[in-house]
Structure formats: C-alpha cells, structure tokens
C-alpha cells in the first residue's frame, strides 16, 4: 500500500485495503456511530456489540467476539 506500506499478495485485497485511507466512511454503525469504509468492515465491527463471545483465551478465559 503506498499510503502505509502494508503488503498484500492479492491485488483485490490491496484495493479493498486502500479504501481504509479514504476520508469518506459511508457505512456507520447503528449501535455506536463509528463509520467504516466498506460494508464488510462494518459487519465485522458489529460483532463487537453482540453479547455472545464465542472465542476464549486459553490462558485467562476472557471471551472475544472475533478470533
């Protein structure tokens, strides 16, 4: 990525990532108002608002909504 230097093996992933550097964030979260550059990033974020935490830390047992 020319903006941050992150490398991608697939050009389509680079194209998706480059949208994160755009100033416009057209996908706001209805729960907290944080905005995202793609609908898939919004969907990933929305899991953080769910009460279910299916992923557990093997050391401390803390639950997480994402792996």
mmCIF file of the N, C-alpha and C atoms, coordinates in Angstrom:
data_MODEL
# 
_entry.id   MODEL 
# 
loop_
_atom_site.group_PDB 
_atom_site.id 
_atom_site.type_symbol 
_atom_site.label_atom_id 
_atom_site.label_alt_id 
_atom_site.label_comp_id 
_atom_site.label_asym_id 
_atom_site.label_entity_id 
_atom_site.label_seq_id 
_atom_site.pdbx_PDB_ins_code 
_atom_site.Cartn_x 
_atom_site.Cartn_y 
_atom_site.Cartn_z 
_atom_site.occupancy 
_atom_site.B_iso_or_equiv 
_atom_site.pdbx_formal_charge 
_atom_site.auth_seq_id 
_atom_site.auth_comp_id 
_atom_site.auth_asym_id 
_atom_site.auth_atom_id 
_atom_site.pdbx_PDB_model_num 
ATOM 1   N N  . UNK A 1 1  ? 0.847   -1.179  0.000  1.00 0.00 ? 1  UNK A N  1 
ATOM 2   C CA . UNK A 1 1  ? 0.000   0.000   0.000  1.00 0.00 ? 1  UNK A CA 1 
ATOM 3   C C  . UNK A 1 1  ? 0.894   1.244   0.000  1.00 0.00 ? 1  UNK A C  1 
ATOM 4   N N  . UNK A 1 2  ? 0.697   2.130   -0.939 1.00 0.00 ? 2  UNK A N  1 
ATOM 5   C CA . UNK A 1 2  ? 1.511   3.344   -0.982 1.00 0.00 ? 2  UNK A CA 1 
ATOM 6   C C  . UNK A 1 2  ? 1.314   4.260   0.231  1.00 0.00 ? 2  UNK A C  1 
ATOM 7   N N  . UNK A 1 3  ? 0.157   4.183   0.863  1.00 0.00 ? 3  UNK A N  1 
ATOM 8   C CA . UNK A 1 3  ? -0.129  5.078   1.987  1.00 0.00 ? 3  UNK A CA 1 
ATOM 9   C C  . UNK A 1 3  ? 0.509   4.618   3.299  1.00 0.00 ? 3  UNK A C  1 
ATOM 10  N N  . UNK A 1 4  ? 0.549   3.297   3.535  1.00 0.00 ? 4  UNK A N  1 
ATOM 11  C CA . UNK A 1 4  ? 1.043   2.816   4.832  1.00 0.00 ? 4  UNK A CA 1 
ATOM 12  C C  . UNK A 1 4  ? 2.135   1.762   4.740  1.00 0.00 ? 4  UNK A C  1 
ATOM 13  N N  . UNK A 1 5  ? 2.389   1.241   3.541  1.00 0.00 ? 5  UNK A N  1 
ATOM 14  C CA . UNK A 1 5  ? 3.447   0.257   3.369  1.00 0.00 ? 5  UNK A CA 1 
ATOM 15  C C  . UNK A 1 5  ? 3.041   -1.183  3.604  1.00 0.00 ? 5  UNK A C  1 
ATOM 16  N N  . UNK A 1 6  ? 1.791   -1.428  3.948  1.00 0.00 ? 6  UNK A N  1 
ATOM 17  C CA . UNK A 1 6  ? 1.330   -2.796  4.179  1.00 0.00 ? 6  UNK A CA 1 
ATOM 18  C C  . UNK A 1 6  ? 1.334   -3.556  2.856  1.00 0.00 ? 6  UNK A C  1 
ATOM 19  N N  . UNK A 1 7  ? 1.793   -4.812  2.899  1.00 0.00 ? 7  UNK A N  1 
ATOM 20  C CA . UNK A 1 7  ? 1.903   -5.619  1.683  1.00 0.00 ? 7  UNK A CA 1 
ATOM 21  C C  . UNK A 1 7  ? 0.737   -6.602  1.569  1.00 0.00 ? 7  UNK A C  1 
ATOM 22  N N  . UNK A 1 8  ? 0.305   -6.827  0.338  1.00 0.00 ? 8  UNK A N  1 
ATOM 23  C CA . UNK A 1 8  ? -0.775  -7.767  0.048  1.00 0.00 ? 8  UNK A CA 1 
ATOM 24  C C  . UNK A 1 8  ? -0.367  -8.648  -1.119 1.00 0.00 ? 8  UNK A C  1 
ATOM 25  N N  . UNK A 1 9  ? -0.650  -9.938  -1.020 1.00 0.00 ? 9  UNK A N  1 
ATOM 26  C CA . UNK A 1 9  ? -0.333  -10.877 -2.087 1.00 0.00 ? 9  UNK A CA 1 
ATOM 27  C C  . UNK A 1 9  ? -1.341  -10.800 -3.225 1.00 0.00 ? 9  UNK A C  1 
ATOM 28  N N  . UNK A 1 10 ? -2.522  -10.305 -2.924 1.00 0.00 ? 10 UNK A N  1 
ATOM 29  C CA . UNK A 1 10 ? -3.606  -10.256 -3.904 1.00 0.00 ? 10 UNK A CA 1 
ATOM 30  C C  . UNK A 1 10 ? -3.978  -8.799  -4.166 1.00 0.00 ? 10 UNK A C  1 
ATOM 31  N N  . UNK A 1 11 ? -4.050  -8.417  -5.438 1.00 0.00 ? 11 UNK A N  1 
ATOM 32  C CA . UNK A 1 11 ? -4.345  -7.022  -5.783 1.00 0.00 ? 11 UNK A CA 1 
ATOM 33  C C  . UNK A 1 11 ? -5.747  -6.597  -5.352 1.00 0.00 ? 11 UNK A C  1 
ATOM 34  N N  . UNK A 1 12 ? -6.692  -7.536  -5.307 1.00 0.00 ? 12 UNK A N  1 
ATOM 35  C CA . UNK A 1 12 ? -8.042  -7.164  -4.875 1.00 0.00 ? 12 UNK A CA 1 
ATOM 36  C C  . UNK A 1 12 ? -8.063  -6.841  -3.379 1.00 0.00 ? 12 UNK A C  1 
ATOM 37  N N  . UNK A 1 13 ? -7.248  -7.534  -2.597 1.00 0.00 ? 13 UNK A N  1 
ATOM 38  C CA . UNK A 1 13 ? -7.157  -7.220  -1.167 1.00 0.00 ? 13 UNK A CA 1 
ATOM 39  C C  . UNK A 1 13 ? -6.496  -5.865  -0.955 1.00 0.00 ? 13 UNK A C  1 
ATOM 40  N N  . UNK A 1 14 ? -5.507  -5.554  -1.771 1.00 0.00 ? 14 UNK A N  1 
ATOM 41  C CA . UNK A 1 14 ? -4.877  -4.236  -1.694 1.00 0.00 ? 14 UNK A CA 1 
ATOM 42  C C  . UNK A 1 14 ? -5.894  -3.153  -2.030 1.00 0.00 ? 14 UNK A C  1 
ATOM 43  N N  . UNK A 1 15 ? -6.681  -3.365  -3.071 1.00 0.00 ? 15 UNK A N  1 
ATOM 44  C CA . UNK A 1 15 ? -7.688  -2.374  -3.467 1.00 0.00 ? 15 UNK A CA 1 
ATOM 45  C C  . UNK A 1 15 ? -8.695  -2.146  -2.338 1.00 0.00 ? 15 UNK A C  1 
ATOM 46  N N  . UNK A 1 16 ? -9.126  -3.216  -1.686 1.00 0.00 ? 16 UNK A N  1 
ATOM 47  C CA . UNK A 1 16 ? -10.067 -3.085  -0.566 1.00 0.00 ? 16 UNK A CA 1 
ATOM 48  C C  . UNK A 1 16 ? -9.406  -2.339  0.591  1.00 0.00 ? 16 UNK A C  1 
ATOM 49  N N  . UNK A 1 17 ? -8.171  -2.688  0.890  1.00 0.00 ? 17 UNK A N  1 
ATOM 50  C CA . UNK A 1 17 ? -7.450  -2.031  1.980  1.00 0.00 ? 17 UNK A CA 1 
ATOM 51  C C  . UNK A 1 17 ? -7.258  -0.543  1.716  1.00 0.00 ? 17 UNK A C  1 
ATOM 52  N N  . UNK A 1 18 ? -6.965  -0.179  0.503  1.00 0.00 ? 18 UNK A N  1 
ATOM 53  C CA . UNK A 1 18 ? -6.704  1.228   0.176  1.00 0.00 ? 18 UNK A CA 1 
ATOM 54  C C  . UNK A 1 18 ? -7.901  2.111   0.488  1.00 0.00 ? 18 UNK A C  1 
ATOM 55  N N  . UNK A 1 19 ? -9.101  1.535   0.472  1.00 0.00 ? 19 UNK A N  1 
ATOM 56  C CA . UNK A 1 19 ? -10.302 2.309   0.817  1.00 0.00 ? 19 UNK A CA 1 
ATOM 57  C C  . UNK A 1 19 ? -10.285 2.771   2.268  1.00 0.00 ? 19 UNK A C  1 
ATOM 58  N N  . UNK A 1 20 ? -9.537  2.075   3.130  1.00 0.00 ? 20 UNK A N  1 
ATOM 59  C CA . UNK A 1 20 ? -9.487  2.472   4.539  1.00 0.00 ? 20 UNK A CA 1 
ATOM 60  C C  . UNK A 1 20 ? -8.794  3.817   4.717  1.00 0.00 ? 20 UNK A C  1 
ATOM 61  N N  . UNK A 1 21 ? -8.015  4.231   3.739  1.00 0.00 ? 21 UNK A N  1 
ATOM 62  C CA . UNK A 1 21 ? -7.300  5.506   3.824  1.00 0.00 ? 21 UNK A CA 1 
ATOM 63  C C  . UNK A 1 21 ? -8.118  6.677   3.285  1.00 0.00 ? 21 UNK A C  1 
ATOM 64  N N  . UNK A 1 22 ? -9.253  6.400   2.697  1.00 0.00 ? 22 UNK A N  1 
ATOM 65  C CA . UNK A 1 22 ? -10.107 7.472   2.176  1.00 0.00 ? 22 UNK A CA 1 
ATOM 66  C C  . UNK A 1 22 ? -10.758 8.231   3.327  1.00 0.00 ? 22 UNK A C  1 
ATOM 67  N N  . UNK A 1 23 ? -10.959 9.520   3.144  1.00 0.00 ? 23 UNK A N  1 
ATOM 68  C CA . UNK A 1 23 ? -11.599 10.286  4.223  1.00 0.00 ? 23 UNK A CA 1 
ATOM 69  C C  . UNK A 1 23 ? -13.082 9.948   4.415  1.00 0.00 ? 23 UNK A C  1 
ATOM 70  N N  . UNK A 1 24 ? -13.774 9.539   3.335  1.00 0.00 ? 24 UNK A N  1 
ATOM 71  C CA . UNK A 1 24 ? -15.199 9.246   3.480  1.00 0.00 ? 24 UNK A CA 1 
ATOM 72  C C  . UNK A 1 24 ? -15.399 7.826   4.014  1.00 0.00 ? 24 UNK A C  1 
ATOM 73  N N  . UNK A 1 25 ? -16.219 7.717   5.008  1.00 0.00 ? 25 UNK A N  1 
ATOM 74  C CA . UNK A 1 25 ? -16.578 6.441   5.625  1.00 0.00 ? 25 UNK A CA 1 
ATOM 75  C C  . UNK A 1 25 ? -18.098 6.352   5.544  1.00 0.00 ? 25 UNK A C  1 
ATOM 76  N N  . UNK A 1 26 ? -18.583 5.648   4.539  1.00 0.00 ? 26 UNK A N  1 
ATOM 77  C CA . UNK A 1 26 ? -20.005 5.661   4.195  1.00 0.00 ? 26 UNK A CA 1 
ATOM 78  C C  . UNK A 1 26 ? -20.859 4.637   4.931  1.00 0.00 ? 26 UNK A C  1 
ATOM 79  N N  . UNK A 1 27 ? -20.265 3.859   5.835  1.00 0.00 ? 27 UNK A N  1 
ATOM 80  C CA . UNK A 1 27 ? -21.012 2.792   6.490  1.00 0.00 ? 27 UNK A CA 1 
ATOM 81  C C  . UNK A 1 27 ? -20.958 2.968   8.010  1.00 0.00 ? 27 UNK A C  1 
ATOM 82  N N  . UNK A 1 28 ? -21.909 3.739   8.577  1.00 0.00 ? 28 UNK A N  1 
ATOM 83  C CA . UNK A 1 28 ? -21.902 3.961   10.026 1.00 0.00 ? 28 UNK A CA 1 
ATOM 84  C C  . UNK A 1 28 ? -22.530 2.795   10.796 1.00 0.00 ? 28 UNK A C  1 
ATOM 85  N N  . UNK A 1 29 ? -22.001 2.536   11.966 1.00 0.00 ? 29 UNK A N  1 
ATOM 86  C CA . UNK A 1 29 ? -22.556 1.514   12.851 1.00 0.00 ? 29 UNK A CA 1 
ATOM 87  C C  . UNK A 1 29 ? -23.795 2.093   13.536 1.00 0.00 ? 29 UNK A C  1 
ATOM 88  N N  . UNK A 1 30 ? -24.941 1.423   13.440 1.00 0.00 ? 30 UNK A N  1 
ATOM 89  C CA . UNK A 1 30 ? -26.148 1.937   14.093 1.00 0.00 ? 30 UNK A CA 1 
ATOM 90  C C  . UNK A 1 30 ? -26.087 1.832   15.618 1.00 0.00 ? 30 UNK A C  1 
ATOM 91  N N  . UNK A 1 31 ? -25.156 1.052   16.135 1.00 0.00 ? 31 UNK A N  1 
ATOM 92  C CA . UNK A 1 31 ? -25.051 0.879   17.583 1.00 0.00 ? 31 UNK A CA 1 
ATOM 93  C C  . UNK A 1 31 ? -24.195 1.947   18.254 1.00 0.00 ? 31 UNK A C  1 
ATOM 94  N N  . UNK A 1 32 ? -23.082 2.333   17.609 1.00 0.00 ? 32 UNK A N  1 
ATOM 95  C CA . UNK A 1 32 ? -22.168 3.274   18.271 1.00 0.00 ? 32 UNK A CA 1 
ATOM 96  C C  . UNK A 1 32 ? -21.806 4.487   17.422 1.00 0.00 ? 32 UNK A C  1 
ATOM 97  N N  . UNK A 1 33 ? -22.155 4.464   16.123 1.00 0.00 ? 33 UNK A N  1 
ATOM 98  C CA . UNK A 1 33 ? -21.884 5.604   15.268 1.00 0.00 ? 33 UNK A CA 1 
ATOM 99  C C  . UNK A 1 33 ? -20.537 5.593   14.574 1.00 0.00 ? 33 UNK A C  1 
ATOM 100 N N  . UNK A 1 34 ? -19.643 4.671   14.925 1.00 0.00 ? 34 UNK A N  1 
ATOM 101 C CA . UNK A 1 34 ? -18.351 4.600   14.249 1.00 0.00 ? 34 UNK A CA 1 
ATOM 102 C C  . UNK A 1 34 ? -18.591 4.256   12.784 1.00 0.00 ? 34 UNK A C  1 
ATOM 103 N N  . UNK A 1 35 ? -17.850 4.907   11.878 1.00 0.00 ? 35 UNK A N  1 
ATOM 104 C CA . UNK A 1 35 ? -18.062 4.698   10.447 1.00 0.00 ? 35 UNK A CA 1 
ATOM 105 C C  . UNK A 1 35 ? -16.916 3.919   9.822  1.00 0.00 ? 35 UNK A C  1 
ATOM 106 N N  . UNK A 1 36 ? -17.257 3.198   8.757  1.00 0.00 ? 36 UNK A N  1 
ATOM 107 C CA . UNK A 1 36 ? -16.308 2.322   8.086  1.00 0.00 ? 36 UNK A CA 1 
ATOM 108 C C  . UNK A 1 36 ? -16.330 2.561   6.587  1.00 0.00 ? 36 UNK A C  1 
ATOM 109 N N  . UNK A 1 37 ? -15.218 2.216   5.945  1.00 0.00 ? 37 UNK A N  1 
ATOM 110 C CA . UNK A 1 37 ? -15.073 2.466   4.515  1.00 0.00 ? 37 UNK A CA 1 
ATOM 111 C C  . UNK A 1 37 ? -15.723 1.388   3.660  1.00 0.00 ? 37 UNK A C  1 
ATOM 112 N N  . UNK A 1 38 ? -15.992 0.213   4.224  1.00 0.00 ? 38 UNK A N  1 
ATOM 113 C CA . UNK A 1 38 ? -16.650 -0.856  3.475  1.00 0.00 ? 38 UNK A CA 1 
ATOM 114 C C  . UNK A 1 38 ? -17.725 -1.504  4.347  1.00 0.00 ? 38 UNK A C  1 
ATOM 115 N N  . UNK A 1 39 ? -18.701 -2.103  3.693  1.00 0.00 ? 39 UNK A N  1 
ATOM 116 C CA . UNK A 1 39 ? -19.765 -2.777  4.443  1.00 0.00 ? 39 UNK A CA 1 
ATOM 117 C C  . UNK A 1 39 ? -19.225 -4.001  5.174  1.00 0.00 ? 39 UNK A C  1 
ATOM 118 N N  . UNK A 1 40 ? -18.217 -4.667  4.607  1.00 0.00 ? 40 UNK A N  1 
ATOM 119 C CA . UNK A 1 40 ? -17.668 -5.845  5.287  1.00 0.00 ? 40 UNK A CA 1 
ATOM 120 C C  . UNK A 1 40 ? -16.935 -5.458  6.566  1.00 0.00 ? 40 UNK A C  1 
ATOM 121 N N  . UNK A 1 41 ? -16.253 -4.312  6.583  1.00 0.00 ? 41 UNK A N  1 
ATOM 122 C CA . UNK A 1 41 ? -15.609 -3.849  7.813  1.00 0.00 ? 41 UNK A CA 1 
ATOM 123 C C  . UNK A 1 41 ? -16.663 -3.494  8.859  1.00 0.00 ? 41 UNK A C  1 
ATOM 124 N N  . UNK A 1 42 ? -17.775 -2.915  8.418  1.00 0.00 ? 42 UNK A N  1 
ATOM 125 C CA . UNK A 1 42 ? -18.866 -2.610  9.344  1.00 0.00 ? 42 UNK A CA 1 
ATOM 126 C C  . UNK A 1 42 ? -19.432 -3.897  9.938  1.00 0.00 ? 42 UNK A C  1 
ATOM 127 N N  . UNK A 1 43 ? -19.684 -4.903  9.108  1.00 0.00 ? 43 UNK A N  1 
ATOM 128 C CA . UNK A 1 43 ? -20.238 -6.166  9.605  1.00 0.00 ? 43 UNK A CA 1 
ATOM 129 C C  . UNK A 1 43 ? -19.293 -6.821  10.608 1.00 0.00 ? 43 UNK A C  1 
ATOM 130 N N  . UNK A 1 44 ? -17.998 -6.793  10.327 1.00 0.00 ? 44 UNK A N  1 
ATOM 131 C CA . UNK A 1 44 ? -17.015 -7.351  11.256 1.00 0.00 ? 44 UNK A CA 1 
ATOM 132 C C  . UNK A 1 44 ? -17.066 -6.599  12.592 1.00 0.00 ? 44 UNK A C  1 
ATOM 133 N N  . UNK A 1 45 ? -17.145 -5.282  12.524 1.00 0.00 ? 45 UNK A N  1 
ATOM 134 C CA . UNK A 1 45 ? -17.213 -4.463  13.732 1.00 0.00 ? 45 UNK A CA 1 
ATOM 135 C C  . UNK A 1 45 ? -18.483 -4.730  14.535 1.00 0.00 ? 45 UNK A C  1 
ATOM 136 N N  . UNK A 1 46 ? -19.608 -4.899  13.863 1.00 0.00 ? 46 UNK A N  1 
ATOM 137 C CA . UNK A 1 46 ? -20.891 -5.057  14.563 1.00 0.00 ? 46 UNK A CA 1 
ATOM 138 C C  . UNK A 1 46 ? -20.898 -6.261  15.488 1.00 0.00 ? 46 UNK A C  1 
ATOM 139 N N  . UNK A 1 47 ? -20.068 -7.264  15.220 1.00 0.00 ? 47 UNK A N  1 
ATOM 140 C CA . UNK A 1 47 ? -19.977 -8.427  16.110 1.00 0.00 ? 47 UNK A CA 1 
ATOM 141 C C  . UNK A 1 47 ? -19.496 -8.034  17.501 1.00 0.00 ? 47 UNK A C  1 
ATOM 142 N N  . UNK A 1 48 ? -18.768 -6.912  17.601 1.00 0.00 ? 48 UNK A N  1 
ATOM 143 C CA . UNK A 1 48 ? -18.264 -6.494  18.911 1.00 0.00 ? 48 UNK A CA 1 
ATOM 144 C C  . UNK A 1 48 ? -19.403 -6.066  19.833 1.00 0.00 ? 48 UNK A C  1 
ATOM 145 N N  . UNK A 1 49 ? -20.560 -5.746  19.275 1.00 0.00 ? 49 UNK A N  1 
ATOM 146 C CA . UNK A 1 49 ? -21.704 -5.324  20.078 1.00 0.00 ? 49 UNK A CA 1 
ATOM 147 C C  . UNK A 1 49 ? -22.584 -6.495  20.528 1.00 0.00 ? 49 UNK A C  1 
ATOM 148 N N  . UNK A 1 50 ? -22.328 -7.682  20.031 1.00 0.00 ? 50 UNK A N  1 
ATOM 149 C CA . UNK A 1 50 ? -23.138 -8.844  20.396 1.00 0.00 ? 50 UNK A CA 1 
ATOM 150 C C  . UNK A 1 50 ? -22.772 -9.333  21.793 1.00 0.00 ? 50 UNK A C  1 
ATOM 151 N N  . UNK A 1 51 ? -23.745 -9.845  22.528 1.00 0.00 ? 51 UNK A N  1 
ATOM 152 C CA . UNK A 1 51 ? -23.433 -10.357 23.870 1.00 0.00 ? 51 UNK A CA 1 
ATOM 153 C C  . UNK A 1 51 ? -22.624 -11.658 23.837 1.00 0.00 ? 51 UNK A C  1 
ATOM 154 N N  . UNK A 1 52 ? -22.743 -12.413 22.737 1.00 0.00 ? 52 UNK A N  1 
ATOM 155 C CA . UNK A 1 52 ? -22.027 -13.679 22.640 1.00 0.00 ? 52 UNK A CA 1 
ATOM 156 C C  . UNK A 1 52 ? -20.543 -13.421 22.397 1.00 0.00 ? 52 UNK A C  1 
ATOM 157 N N  . UNK A 1 53 ? -19.697 -14.140 23.119 1.00 0.00 ? 53 UNK A N  1 
ATOM 158 C CA . UNK A 1 53 ? -18.248 -14.070 22.948 1.00 0.00 ? 53 UNK A CA 1 
ATOM 159 C C  . UNK A 1 53 ? -17.745 -15.505 22.760 1.00 0.00 ? 53 UNK A C  1 
ATOM 160 N N  . UNK A 1 54 ? -17.854 -16.043 21.534 1.00 0.00 ? 54 UNK A N  1 
ATOM 161 C CA . UNK A 1 54 ? -17.569 -17.463 21.317 1.00 0.00 ? 54 UNK A CA 1 
ATOM 162 C C  . UNK A 1 54 ? -16.088 -17.842 21.366 1.00 0.00 ? 54 UNK A C  1 
ATOM 163 N N  . UNK A 1 55 ? -15.188 -16.880 21.283 1.00 0.00 ? 55 UNK A N  1 
ATOM 164 C CA . UNK A 1 55 ? -13.761 -17.183 21.280 1.00 0.00 ? 55 UNK A CA 1 
ATOM 165 C C  . UNK A 1 55 ? -13.174 -16.896 22.658 1.00 0.00 ? 55 UNK A C  1 
ATOM 166 N N  . UNK A 1 56 ? -12.525 -17.878 23.244 1.00 0.00 ? 56 UNK A N  1 
ATOM 167 C CA . UNK A 1 56 ? -11.978 -17.762 24.599 1.00 0.00 ? 56 UNK A CA 1 
ATOM 168 C C  . UNK A 1 56 ? -10.455 -17.826 24.583 1.00 0.00 ? 56 UNK A C  1 
ATOM 169 N N  . UNK A 1 57 ? -9.852  -17.023 25.425 1.00 0.00 ? 57 UNK A N  1 
ATOM 170 C CA . UNK A 1 57 ? -8.408  -17.062 25.632 1.00 0.00 ? 57 UNK A CA 1 
ATOM 171 C C  . UNK A 1 57 ? -8.087  -18.315 26.442 1.00 0.00 ? 57 UNK A C  1 
ATOM 172 N N  . UNK A 1 58 ? -7.146  -19.111 25.966 1.00 0.00 ? 58 UNK A N  1 
ATOM 173 C CA . UNK A 1 58 ? -6.762  -20.328 26.669 1.00 0.00 ? 58 UNK A CA 1 
ATOM 174 C C  . UNK A 1 58 ? -6.048  -20.067 27.980 1.00 0.00 ? 58 UNK A C  1 
ATOM 175 N N  . UNK A 1 59 ? -5.480  -18.881 28.142 1.00 0.00 ? 59 UNK A N  1 
ATOM 176 C CA . UNK A 1 59 ? -4.742  -18.558 29.366 1.00 0.00 ? 59 UNK A CA 1 
ATOM 177 C C  . UNK A 1 59 ? -5.638  -17.967 30.452 1.00 0.00 ? 59 UNK A C  1 
ATOM 178 N N  . UNK A 1 60 ? -6.442  -16.971 30.092 1.00 0.00 ? 60 UNK A N  1 
ATOM 179 C CA . UNK A 1 60 ? -7.222  -16.268 31.123 1.00 0.00 ? 60 UNK A CA 1 
ATOM 180 C C  . UNK A 1 60 ? -8.721  -16.554 31.058 1.00 0.00 ? 60 UNK A C  1 
ATOM 181 N N  . UNK A 1 61 ? -9.211  -17.130 29.943 1.00 0.00 ? 61 UNK A N  1 
ATOM 182 C CA . UNK A 1 61 ? -10.624 -17.445 29.815 1.00 0.00 ? 61 UNK A CA 1 
ATOM 183 C C  . UNK A 1 61 ? -11.501 -16.307 29.341 1.00 0.00 ? 61 UNK A C  1 
ATOM 184 N N  . UNK A 1 62 ? -10.915 -15.133 29.101 1.00 0.00 ? 62 UNK A N  1 
ATOM 185 C CA . UNK A 1 62 ? -11.705 -13.987 28.640 1.00 0.00 ? 62 UNK A CA 1 
ATOM 186 C C  . UNK A 1 62 ? -12.315 -14.293 27.273 1.00 0.00 ? 62 UNK A C  1 
ATOM 187 N N  . UNK A 1 63 ? -13.577 -13.867 27.070 1.00 0.00 ? 63 UNK A N  1 
ATOM 188 C CA . UNK A 1 63 ? -14.270 -14.105 25.818 1.00 0.00 ? 63 UNK A CA 1 
ATOM 189 C C  . UNK A 1 63 ? -14.120 -12.947 24.850 1.00 0.00 ? 63 UNK A C  1 
ATOM 190 N N  . UNK A 1 64 ? -14.101 -13.277 23.556 1.00 0.00 ? 64 UNK A N  1 
ATOM 191 C CA . UNK A 1 64 ? -13.984 -12.283 22.492 1.00 0.00 ? 64 UNK A CA 1 
ATOM 192 C C  . UNK A 1 64 ? -14.992 -12.597 21.399 1.00 0.00 ? 64 UNK A C  1 
ATOM 193 N N  . UNK A 1 65 ? -15.452 -11.560 20.721 1.00 0.00 ? 65 UNK A N  1 
ATOM 194 C CA . UNK A 1 65 ? -16.431 -11.742 19.652 1.00 0.00 ? 65 UNK A CA 1 
ATOM 195 C C  . UNK A 1 65 ? -15.770 -12.096 18.329 1.00 0.00 ? 65 UNK A C  1 
ATOM 196 N N  . UNK A 1 66 ? -14.464 -11.861 18.210 1.00 0.00 ? 66 UNK A N  1 
ATOM 197 C CA . UNK A 1 66 ? -13.734 -12.153 16.974 1.00 0.00 ? 66 UNK A CA 1 
ATOM 198 C C  . UNK A 1 66 ? -12.464 -12.920 17.302 1.00 0.00 ? 66 UNK A C  1 
ATOM 199 N N  . UNK A 1 67 ? -12.041 -13.743 16.365 1.00 0.00 ? 67 UNK A N  1 
ATOM 200 C CA . UNK A 1 67 ? -10.811 -14.506 16.538 1.00 0.00 ? 67 UNK A CA 1 
ATOM 201 C C  . UNK A 1 67 ? -9.634  -13.691 16.090 1.00 0.00 ? 67 UNK A C  1 
# 
